[in-house]
Amino acid sequence: MGLKLLSAESTLTAPSTMNGAVQVRVYAALAAVITRYDTDGTTVLGSCTVPAGAIAYFEKKPTEYIGATVAVLATSVAYTHLD
């Protein structure tokens, strides 16, 4: 299985839809709480801690938001089957 990059990596802190991303790759240089929000950008749907130096993948609906307690690097991705 491969990983297709769909956007340039950017800094994420404030809740963002990541331009309608469905799958988001996050790199946390420092420990961070990643939160998924409803389409209003304020109603929390779920959250978890990503330890310092870790990479994590999150799935969300295109209209939902994702944010972090400290600056993390994030990019939209998709999984592909490489032949």
C-alpha positions as CSV (number, residue, x, y, z in Angstrom):
1,M,0.0,0.0,0.0
2,G,1.3,3.4,-0.9
3,L,0.7,6.9,0.4
4,K,-0.3,9.6,-2.1
5,L,0.5,13.2,-1.1
6,L,-2.4,15.5,-2.0
7,S,-1.2,18.9,-0.6
8,A,1.9,20.7,0.5
9,E,2.7,20.2,4.2
10,S,1.6,23.2,6.3
11,T,1.6,24.2,10.0
12,L,-1.6,23.4,11.7
13,T,-2.8,24.8,15.1
14,A,-6.2,26.5,14.7
15,P,-9.1,24.3,13.5
16,S,-9.0,23.8,9.7
17,T,-10.8,21.7,7.1
18,M,-7.4,21.3,5.4
19,N,-9.0,22.3,2.2
20,G,-11.6,19.4,2.4
21,A,-9.0,16.7,3.3
22,V,-10.4,13.3,4.2
23,Q,-7.2,11.8,5.5
24,V,-4.6,13.9,7.2
25,R,-1.0,13.0,8.1
26,V,0.4,14.9,11.1
27,Y,3.9,15.2,12.4
28,A,4.2,16.5,16.0
29,A,7.7,17.7,16.9
30,L,6.3,18.4,20.4
31,A,3.5,16.4,22.1
32,A,0.1,17.7,20.9
33,V,-3.5,17.0,21.3
34,I,-5.2,16.6,17.9
35,T,-8.9,17.4,17.9
36,R,-11.5,16.7,15.3
37,Y,-14.4,19.1,15.2
38,D,-17.9,19.1,13.6
39,T,-18.6,21.3,10.6
40,D,-19.2,24.3,12.9
41,G,-15.5,24.2,13.8
42,T,-16.2,24.2,17.6
43,T,-18.1,21.1,18.5
44,V,-15.6,18.4,19.5
45,L,-16.1,15.0,17.9
46,G,-12.9,13.4,19.3
47,S,-9.3,14.0,20.3
48,C,-6.1,12.2,21.2
49,T,-2.5,12.9,22.2
50,V,0.3,12.5,19.7
51,P,3.6,12.1,21.4
52,A,6.6,14.2,20.5
53,G,8.4,13.1,17.4
54,A,5.5,10.9,16.2
55,I,3.6,10.7,12.9
56,A,-0.1,10.0,13.1
57,Y,-2.9,9.6,10.5
58,F,-6.4,10.9,11.0
59,E,-9.6,10.5,9.0
60,K,-12.4,13.1,8.8
61,K,-15.2,14.2,6.6
62,P,-14.3,17.0,4.1
63,T,-16.4,19.6,5.9
64,E,-15.1,18.7,9.4
65,Y,-12.2,20.5,11.1
66,I,-9.0,19.3,12.6
67,G,-6.8,21.3,15.0
68,A,-3.8,21.0,17.4
69,T,-2.9,22.4,20.8
70,V,0.6,23.2,19.5
71,A,1.9,23.7,16.0
72,V,2.2,20.5,14.0
73,L,3.0,19.8,10.4
74,A,0.0,18.4,8.4
75,T,-0.8,17.4,4.9
76,S,-3.7,15.8,3.1
77,V,-3.0,12.2,2.0
78,A,-4.7,9.2,0.4
79,Y,-3.9,5.5,0.4
80,T,-3.2,3.9,-2.9
81,H,-2.4,0.4,-4.1
82,L,0.9,0.3,-5.9
83,D,1.3,-2.3,-8.6
